[in-house]
């Protein structure tokens, strides 16, 4: 039964009483699939047999609530079917002209079923709520969550300021991971103080507050932190004192929109960087020196300005930097690399579909020198909506990347296309995905020829809320002559799966499973899975 999918296991349980009894608990343990439609929610409620003597609610450990009005095709093959019928826009009916009040009634029925599920699944360990509806009260939801005393992991929309006190209590004795998604209630400066009852249990915290102040007491056990970049000038003191032992740090948002093309704004960034350097020096000069996060292994930043201003004075093996469309802060990259000396770097280009020519050039900061001496692995992630412009812009970015990496000792490169659906015409999404998948081999060939040190190259195409594809190749080099196994006329040796892409360069195609093994071994998996 451990090798069966949830649907197959459910079908097996319907065959006889024996399989129904022994398959019940394994099936309930796999209940973490997203509940996207009213039909799924009501079906789950019926399956639980709430209110009966043989209720199954205590067996449920994981619930993922993702009720949505639009369907996203999940099947990989659907993106390659040229004449596939478009999916229904509304989940309650296949008719796009379905009455709005009937849709709302169906949705409300699903919400009531979801609340009943939460009220009775008292042994729930993990709960993920992707979004809530603004016309639906949140008080019943918060009451249901506050009663889940066994909860270990909670993902939910940001809580309104008025509900942090009173009835809503998040201080579950076992809560280890809390992820609050952005919402309307993100201006809560004392949010960390309000979460103080969780300081002894939390190991991972993701809180999207735009302005926050240092809490009265630290969170000593938090290892993974995702938070908006602080607005205060004492950013180093605030972070180190509040979270003294981080392994992963993610800084979102911006301080002042980071208009680095303005001389006054850039001068302010330089001043704050000097102030951060002073704070790091002050921490190291105290009678009991405070090291700058000795266990830190990964840093993500939503803007180059955040890492430039923070001025980390320690080696960080994995660094991710995001550039928005038109962001002129690319010259900050050498300083960031010199600060952190990463072996794996992700450069994420956001909103790539807005420009035919992505100016300024993004990768001039990767020039040879001390800043890039430690660099061995590079991930280029291109975010954008699935419109035809995206294909051209992403191609230009890959061409720029191969020129920048040519003189470096980079051995592994992953080009990642992170696409969001183009809602105006879903056919555009399929067209762009098919084009990128068909073009993956050609782009891998170009990178293998241009970067002499390259040993592995991958191209990943992922659709937000949909499927993902990973194409990857091992680069095999055989000196200046022709590769071994290739005949005098240059034909590829099919037996060994080797294809010649240039003088002495061959690509050996790998499966997705082999590709993920490489990503895990090279510590690139964290960046590859971030856009799934």
C-alpha positions as CSV (number, residue, x, y, z in Angstrom):
1,X,0.0,0.0,0.0
2,X,2.9,2.4,0.5
3,X,3.6,2.3,-3.2
4,X,0.0,3.3,-4.2
5,X,-1.2,6.8,-5.0
6,X,-4.0,8.1,-2.8
7,X,-6.6,7.5,-5.6
8,X,-5.4,4.0,-6.1
9,X,-5.4,3.2,-2.4
10,X,-8.9,4.6,-2.1
11,X,-10.0,2.4,-5.0
12,X,-8.4,-0.6,-3.3
13,X,-10.2,0.1,0.0
14,X,-13.5,-0.1,-1.9
15,X,-12.9,-3.7,-2.9
16,X,-13.4,-5.4,0.5
17,X,-13.7,-4.9,4.2
18,X,-10.2,-6.1,4.9
19,X,-8.5,-3.6,2.7
20,X,-10.9,-0.9,3.9
21,X,-9.7,-1.4,7.5
22,X,-6.0,-1.7,6.9
23,X,-5.8,1.0,4.3
24,X,-7.7,3.7,6.4
25,X,-4.8,5.0,8.4
26,X,-2.3,5.2,5.4
27,X,-4.9,7.0,3.4
28,X,-5.5,9.6,6.1
29,X,-1.8,10.2,6.4
30,X,-1.7,11.2,2.8
31,X,-4.5,13.8,3.1
32,X,-2.3,16.8,2.5
33,X,-3.3,17.3,-1.1
34,X,-4.7,20.7,-1.9
35,X,-8.5,21.0,-1.5
36,X,-9.3,23.2,-4.4
37,X,-13.0,22.7,-5.2
38,X,-16.2,22.6,-3.1
39,X,-16.7,19.0,-4.3
40,X,-13.4,18.0,-2.7
41,X,-14.1,19.7,0.6
42,X,-17.6,18.2,0.9
43,X,-16.2,14.8,-0.1
44,X,-13.6,15.0,2.7
45,X,-16.2,16.0,5.2
46,X,-18.3,13.0,4.3
47,X,-15.3,10.7,4.5
48,X,-14.5,11.9,8.0
49,X,-17.9,10.7,9.3
50,X,-18.1,13.6,11.7
51,X,-20.6,13.0,14.6
52,X,-20.6,9.2,14.3
53,X,-19.1,6.6,16.6
54,X,-16.5,5.7,14.0
55,X,-15.3,9.2,13.1
56,X,-12.1,9.4,11.2
57,X,-11.3,13.0,12.0
58,X,-8.5,12.3,14.6
59,X,-6.6,10.4,11.9
60,X,-6.1,13.5,9.7
61,X,-2.7,15.1,10.2
62,X,-2.3,17.4,7.2
63,X,-4.8,19.8,5.5
64,X,-4.1,22.1,2.6
65,X,-6.9,24.6,1.8
66,X,-6.7,26.2,-1.6
67,X,-10.2,27.0,-2.7
68,X,-10.0,28.7,-6.0
69,X,-12.3,30.1,-8.7
70,X,-10.0,29.3,-11.6
71,X,-8.7,25.9,-12.6
72,X,-5.0,25.5,-13.5
73,X,-4.2,22.5,-15.6
74,X,-2.0,20.1,-13.6
75,X,-1.1,17.6,-16.3
76,X,2.2,18.1,-18.1
77,X,0.9,16.6,-21.3
78,X,-1.9,19.2,-21.5
79,X,0.7,21.8,-22.3
80,X,1.8,20.0,-25.4
81,X,-1.7,19.3,-26.8
82,X,-2.2,21.8,-29.6
83,X,-6.0,21.4,-29.8
84,X,-6.7,20.8,-26.1
85,X,-10.0,22.3,-24.9
86,X,-9.5,25.2,-22.6
87,X,-10.2,24.4,-18.9
88,X,-13.3,25.8,-17.2
89,X,-12.8,29.2,-15.6
90,X,-15.0,28.4,-12.6
91,X,-14.5,25.5,-10.3
92,X,-18.2,25.2,-9.3
93,X,-19.4,24.8,-12.9
94,X,-18.0,24.2,-16.3
95,X,-20.2,27.0,-17.6
96,X,-18.4,30.3,-17.5
97,X,-21.8,32.1,-17.4
98,X,-22.8,30.4,-14.2
99,X,-24.9,32.6,-12.0
100,X,-22.7,34.6,-9.6
101,X,-25.0,34.0,-6.6
102,X,-24.9,30.2,-7.2
103,X,-21.1,30.3,-7.3
104,X,-21.0,32.2,-4.1
105,X,-23.4,29.8,-2.4
106,X,-21.3,26.9,-3.5
107,X,-18.2,28.6,-2.2
108,X,-19.8,29.4,1.2
109,X,-20.9,25.8,1.5
110,X,-17.3,24.7,0.9
111,X,-16.1,27.2,3.6
112,X,-18.6,25.9,6.1
113,X,-17.4,22.3,5.4
114,X,-13.8,23.4,5.8
115,X,-14.5,25.0,9.3
116,X,-16.2,21.8,10.4
117,X,-13.2,19.8,9.3
118,X,-10.9,22.1,11.4
119,X,-13.2,21.8,14.4
120,X,-13.0,18.1,14.5
121,X,-9.5,17.3,13.2
122,X,-8.1,17.8,16.7
123,X,-4.8,15.9,16.0
124,X,-3.9,18.1,13.0
125,X,-0.1,18.6,12.6
126,X,0.1,20.8,9.5
127,X,-2.3,23.3,8.2
128,X,-1.9,25.4,5.1
129,X,-4.5,28.1,4.0
130,X,-3.4,29.8,0.8
131,X,-5.9,32.6,0.9
132,X,-9.2,33.7,2.5
133,X,-12.1,35.7,1.0
134,X,-12.6,39.3,2.0
135,X,-16.4,39.1,2.2
136,X,-16.2,36.1,4.6
137,X,-15.6,36.8,8.4
138,X,-12.3,35.5,9.7
139,X,-13.3,35.2,13.3
140,X,-14.6,31.5,13.0
141,X,-11.4,30.6,11.2
142,X,-9.2,32.0,13.9
143,X,-11.3,30.3,16.6
144,X,-10.8,27.0,14.9
145,X,-7.1,27.4,14.5
146,X,-6.6,28.5,18.2
147,X,-8.1,25.1,19.3
148,X,-5.6,23.0,17.3
149,X,-3.2,22.3,20.2
150,X,-1.2,19.7,18.4
151,X,-0.4,22.0,15.4
152,X,3.3,22.0,14.4
153,X,3.2,23.9,11.1
154,X,0.8,26.7,10.1
155,X,0.6,28.7,6.9
156,X,-2.1,31.3,6.6
157,X,-2.9,34.8,5.5
158,X,-1.7,37.7,7.6
159,X,-3.8,38.3,10.7
160,X,-5.5,41.7,11.2
161,X,-4.1,43.8,14.0
162,X,-7.4,43.8,15.9
163,X,-7.4,40.0,16.3
164,X,-3.9,39.5,17.8
165,X,-5.4,40.1,21.2
166,X,-8.4,38.4,22.8
167,X,-9.8,35.2,21.4
168,X,-7.1,34.5,18.8
169,X,-4.2,32.6,20.3
170,X,-1.4,31.2,18.2
171,X,0.7,30.0,21.1
172,X,0.3,26.3,20.4
173,X,2.7,24.4,22.7
174,X,4.1,22.5,19.7
175,X,4.0,25.1,16.9
176,X,7.5,25.1,15.2
177,X,6.8,26.7,11.8
178,X,4.7,29.8,11.2
179,X,4.2,31.3,7.7
180,X,2.0,34.4,7.4
181,X,1.3,35.3,3.8
182,X,1.0,39.0,2.7
183,X,-2.4,40.6,3.1
184,X,-4.0,43.9,3.9
185,X,-2.7,43.8,7.5
186,X,1.0,44.1,7.0
187,X,1.7,47.4,8.9
188,X,2.1,45.9,12.4
189,X,5.3,47.3,13.9
190,X,5.0,45.2,17.1
191,X,4.2,42.0,15.3
192,X,7.3,40.2,16.7
193,X,6.4,41.3,20.2
194,X,2.9,39.9,19.7
195,X,4.4,36.6,18.7
196,X,6.6,36.5,21.8
197,X,4.7,33.5,23.4
198,X,6.0,31.4,20.5
199,X,9.7,32.4,21.0
200,X,10.6,29.1,22.8
201,X,9.1,26.8,20.1
202,X,9.4,28.5,16.7
203,X,12.2,27.2,14.5
204,X,11.0,28.8,11.2
205,X,9.2,32.1,10.9
206,X,8.0,33.9,7.8
207,X,6.2,37.2,8.6
208,X,5.6,39.8,5.9
209,X,5.5,43.0,8.0
210,X,6.7,46.2,6.2
211,X,7.7,48.0,9.3
212,X,8.8,46.2,12.4
213,X,10.6,47.0,15.6
214,X,13.0,44.8,17.7
215,X,11.0,42.6,20.1
216,X,11.5,42.8,23.8
217,X,13.0,39.3,23.9
218,X,14.8,37.3,21.2
219,X,13.7,34.2,19.3
220,X,16.7,32.0,20.2
221,X,15.5,28.8,18.4
222,X,14.5,30.4,15.0
223,X,16.9,29.0,12.3
224,X,15.0,30.1,9.2
225,X,13.7,33.6,9.0
226,X,11.9,35.4,6.2
227,X,11.0,39.0,7.0
228,X,10.7,42.4,5.3
229,X,13.9,44.5,5.2
230,X,13.7,46.7,8.3
231,X,13.2,50.4,7.9
232,X,15.3,51.3,10.9
233,X,19.0,52.3,10.6
234,X,19.9,49.8,13.3
235,X,19.1,46.9,11.0
236,X,22.1,44.8,12.1
237,X,21.4,45.2,15.8
238,X,17.7,44.5,15.3
239,X,18.3,41.3,13.3
240,X,21.2,39.9,15.4
241,X,19.6,40.5,18.8
242,X,16.1,39.3,17.7
243,X,17.4,36.2,15.9
244,X,20.9,35.3,17.1
245,X,21.4,31.8,15.5
246,X,20.1,31.9,11.9
247,X,21.0,29.4,9.2
248,X,18.6,30.8,6.5
249,X,17.7,34.5,6.0
250,X,15.3,35.9,3.5
251,X,14.9,39.6,3.2
252,X,11.8,40.8,1.3
253,X,10.5,44.2,0.4
254,X,12.5,47.4,0.0
255,X,13.5,50.3,2.3
256,X,12.6,53.3,0.0
257,X,11.8,51.7,-3.3
258,X,15.6,51.6,-3.9
259,X,15.7,54.1,-6.7
260,X,19.4,53.7,-7.1
261,X,19.5,55.6,-10.3
262,X,18.9,58.7,-8.3
263,X,22.2,60.1,-6.9
264,X,20.5,61.1,-3.6
265,X,19.1,57.6,-3.1
266,X,22.3,55.9,-4.0
267,X,24.2,58.1,-1.6
268,X,21.7,57.1,1.1
269,X,22.4,53.4,0.4
270,X,26.1,53.9,0.7
271,X,25.7,55.7,4.0
272,X,23.5,52.9,5.4
273,X,26.0,50.4,4.2
274,X,28.8,52.2,6.1
275,X,26.5,52.3,9.2
276,X,25.9,48.5,8.9
277,X,29.6,47.9,8.7
278,X,30.1,50.0,11.9
279,X,27.4,47.9,13.6
280,X,29.0,44.6,12.7
281,X,32.3,45.9,13.9
282,X,30.7,47.1,17.2
283,X,29.2,43.6,17.8
284,X,32.6,42.0,17.2
285,X,34.4,44.5,19.6
286,X,32.2,43.9,22.7
287,X,33.7,42.2,25.8
288,X,31.6,39.1,24.7
289,X,31.9,39.3,20.9
290,X,28.7,38.3,19.0
291,X,29.7,36.5,15.8
292,X,27.7,37.3,12.6
293,X,25.5,34.2,12.4
294,X,28.3,31.5,12.3
295,X,25.8,28.9,11.0
296,X,24.4,31.0,8.2
297,X,24.3,29.0,4.9
298,X,21.8,30.7,2.7
299,X,20.6,34.3,2.1
300,X,17.7,35.4,-0.2
301,X,17.1,39.1,-0.9
302,X,14.2,40.6,-2.8
303,X,16.5,43.4,-4.0
304,X,20.3,43.9,-4.4
305,X,20.0,47.0,-2.2
306,X,19.0,44.9,0.8
307,X,22.2,42.8,0.7
308,X,24.3,45.8,-0.2
309,X,23.0,47.8,2.7
310,X,23.3,44.8,5.2
311,X,27.0,44.4,4.3
312,X,27.3,40.8,5.7
313,X,30.8,40.3,6.9
314,X,30.8,36.5,6.7
315,X,31.0,33.7,4.1
316,X,27.6,32.5,3.0
317,X,27.6,29.4,0.7
318,X,24.3,30.2,-1.1
319,X,23.2,33.7,-2.1
320,X,20.1,34.7,-4.0
321,X,19.6,38.2,-5.4
322,X,16.6,39.6,-7.3
323,X,16.6,42.4,-9.8
324,X,13.3,44.0,-10.8
325,X,12.7,45.2,-14.4
326,X,14.7,48.3,-15.0
327,X,16.6,48.0,-11.7
328,X,20.0,49.8,-12.2
329,X,21.6,48.4,-9.0
330,X,23.6,45.7,-10.9
331,X,26.9,47.3,-9.9
332,X,26.2,46.4,-6.3
333,X,26.7,42.7,-7.1
334,X,30.6,42.7,-6.9
335,X,30.3,44.2,-3.4
336,X,27.8,41.6,-2.4
337,X,29.9,38.7,-3.7
338,X,33.0,40.2,-2.0
339,X,31.1,40.3,1.3
340,X,29.7,36.8,1.2
341,X,32.0,34.7,-1.1
342,X,29.3,32.3,-2.1
343,X,29.9,29.1,-4.0
344,X,26.3,29.0,-5.3
345,X,24.6,32.2,-6.7
346,X,21.1,32.7,-7.9
347,X,20.3,35.8,-9.9
348,X,16.5,36.2,-10.2
349,X,15.2,38.7,-12.9
350,X,11.7,39.7,-12.1
351,X,9.0,41.0,-14.6
352,X,11.2,39.9,-17.5
353,X,8.3,40.2,-20.0
354,X,8.0,44.0,-19.7
355,X,11.0,44.7,-22.0
356,X,12.2,43.4,-25.3
357,X,15.7,44.4,-24.3
358,X,16.5,43.8,-20.6
359,X,18.6,46.9,-20.0
360,X,20.9,47.4,-18.2
361,X,23.0,44.3,-18.7
362,X,22.5,42.1,-15.7
363,X,25.7,40.2,-15.4
364,X,28.6,42.6,-15.8
365,X,29.2,42.2,-12.0
366,X,30.3,38.6,-12.6
367,X,33.7,39.7,-14.0
368,X,36.7,37.7,-13.0
369,X,38.4,38.7,-9.7
370,X,38.4,38.1,-6.0
371,X,34.6,38.6,-5.8
372,X,33.9,35.6,-8.1
373,X,36.8,33.4,-7.2
374,X,34.7,31.2,-5.0
375,X,31.8,30.9,-7.4
376,X,31.1,27.4,-8.7
377,X,27.4,27.1,-9.4
378,X,24.9,29.6,-10.9
379,X,21.2,29.6,-11.1
380,X,19.4,32.1,-13.4
381,X,15.7,32.4,-12.6
382,X,13.6,34.5,-15.0
383,X,10.2,35.4,-13.6
384,X,7.4,36.7,-15.8
385,X,4.0,36.2,-17.2
386,X,3.5,33.7,-20.0
387,X,3.3,36.1,-23.0
388,X,5.3,35.9,-26.2
389,X,7.7,38.7,-25.1
390,X,9.0,36.4,-22.4
391,X,10.6,34.0,-24.8
392,X,12.7,36.7,-26.5
393,X,13.7,38.5,-23.3
394,X,14.7,35.2,-21.5
395,X,16.8,34.3,-24.6
396,X,18.7,37.6,-24.4
397,X,19.3,37.0,-20.7
398,X,20.8,33.5,-21.4
399,X,23.0,35.0,-24.1
400,X,24.3,37.6,-21.7
401,X,24.8,35.0,-19.0
402,X,27.0,32.7,-21.1
403,X,29.2,35.7,-22.0
404,X,29.6,36.6,-18.4
405,X,30.4,33.0,-17.2
406,X,32.9,32.2,-20.0
407,X,36.0,33.4,-18.0
408,X,34.8,32.0,-14.7
409,X,35.3,28.5,-13.1
410,X,31.6,27.8,-12.9
411,X,30.8,24.0,-13.2
412,X,27.0,23.9,-12.8
413,X,24.4,26.2,-14.4
414,X,20.6,26.0,-14.1
415,X,18.4,28.2,-16.2
416,X,15.0,28.4,-14.5
417,X,11.8,29.8,-16.2
418,X,9.3,30.7,-13.5
419,X,6.0,31.5,-15.4
420,X,2.7,32.8,-14.1
421,X,-0.4,32.2,-16.2
422,X,-1.4,34.9,-18.7
423,X,-5.1,35.2,-17.6
424,X,-6.3,37.1,-20.7
425,X,-5.5,34.2,-23.0
426,X,-4.5,30.9,-21.6
427,X,-3.4,29.7,-25.0
428,X,-0.4,32.0,-24.6
429,X,0.7,30.1,-21.6
430,X,0.8,26.8,-23.4
431,X,2.5,28.3,-26.4
432,X,5.3,29.8,-24.3
433,X,5.8,26.6,-22.3
434,X,6.0,24.5,-25.5
435,X,8.5,26.9,-27.0
436,X,10.7,27.0,-23.9
437,X,10.7,23.2,-23.5
438,X,11.5,22.7,-27.2
439,X,14.3,25.3,-27.0
440,X,15.9,23.9,-23.8
441,X,18.5,21.7,-25.7
442,X,19.7,24.6,-27.9
443,X,20.2,26.9,-24.9
444,X,22.1,24.1,-23.1
445,X,24.3,23.6,-26.1
446,X,25.2,27.3,-26.2
447,X,26.1,27.4,-22.5
448,X,28.2,24.2,-22.8
449,X,30.2,25.7,-25.8
450,X,30.7,29.1,-24.1
451,X,31.7,28.1,-20.6
452,X,34.9,25.9,-20.7
453,X,34.6,24.8,-17.0
454,X,31.0,23.7,-17.3
455,X,30.2,20.1,-16.3
456,X,26.4,20.1,-15.9
457,X,23.7,22.3,-17.4
458,X,19.9,22.2,-16.7
459,X,16.8,24.0,-17.9
460,X,13.7,24.1,-15.7
461,X,10.3,25.3,-16.8
462,X,7.8,25.7,-14.0
463,X,4.2,27.2,-14.2
464,X,2.8,28.8,-11.1
465,X,0.2,26.4,-9.7
466,X,0.9,24.0,-12.5
467,X,3.4,21.4,-13.6
468,X,7.2,21.7,-14.0
469,X,9.8,20.2,-16.3
470,X,13.5,19.7,-15.8
471,X,15.8,19.0,-18.7
472,X,19.4,18.5,-17.9
473,X,22.7,17.2,-19.4
474,X,26.1,16.2,-18.2
475,X,28.8,18.0,-20.2
476,X,31.6,15.7,-21.4
477,X,34.8,17.1,-22.8
478,X,37.5,15.2,-24.6
479,X,40.2,17.7,-25.4
480,X,40.6,19.7,-28.6
481,X,39.9,16.7,-30.8
482,X,36.6,15.0,-31.4
483,X,34.9,13.3,-28.4
484,X,35.4,9.6,-27.9
485,X,32.8,7.5,-29.5
486,X,32.2,9.9,-32.3
487,X,32.9,8.8,-35.8
488,X,35.1,10.5,-38.4
489,X,32.0,12.2,-39.9
490,X,31.0,13.7,-36.5
491,X,27.9,11.5,-35.9
492,X,26.9,11.1,-32.3
493,X,27.5,7.8,-30.5
494,X,23.9,6.8,-29.8
495,X,25.0,3.8,-27.7
496,X,26.4,6.2,-25.0
497,X,23.8,8.9,-25.4
498,X,26.5,11.4,-26.3
499,X,25.7,14.3,-28.7
500,X,28.5,16.5,-30.0
501,X,27.8,20.2,-29.6
502,X,31.2,21.6,-30.5
503,X,34.8,20.7,-30.8
504,X,35.5,18.2,-28.1
505,X,32.2,18.9,-26.2
506,X,29.4,16.4,-25.8
507,X,26.1,16.5,-23.9
508,X,24.8,13.4,-22.2
509,X,21.1,13.7,-21.4
510,X,20.0,12.9,-17.9
511,X,16.5,12.0,-16.5
512,X,14.6,14.3,-14.2
513,X,15.4,12.1,-11.3
514,X,19.1,12.1,-12.0
515,X,18.9,15.9,-12.4
516,X,17.3,16.4,-9.0
517,X,20.0,14.2,-7.5
518,X,22.6,16.5,-9.0
519,X,20.8,19.6,-7.7
520,X,20.6,18.1,-4.2
521,X,24.3,17.0,-4.2
522,X,25.4,20.5,-5.4
523,X,23.1,22.3,-2.9
524,X,21.1,24.0,-5.7
525,X,17.8,22.3,-4.9
526,X,16.8,25.2,-2.6
527,X,16.9,27.7,-5.5
528,X,15.3,25.2,-8.0
529,X,12.3,24.5,-5.7
530,X,11.6,28.1,-4.8
531,X,9.5,28.9,-7.8
532,X,7.5,25.7,-8.0
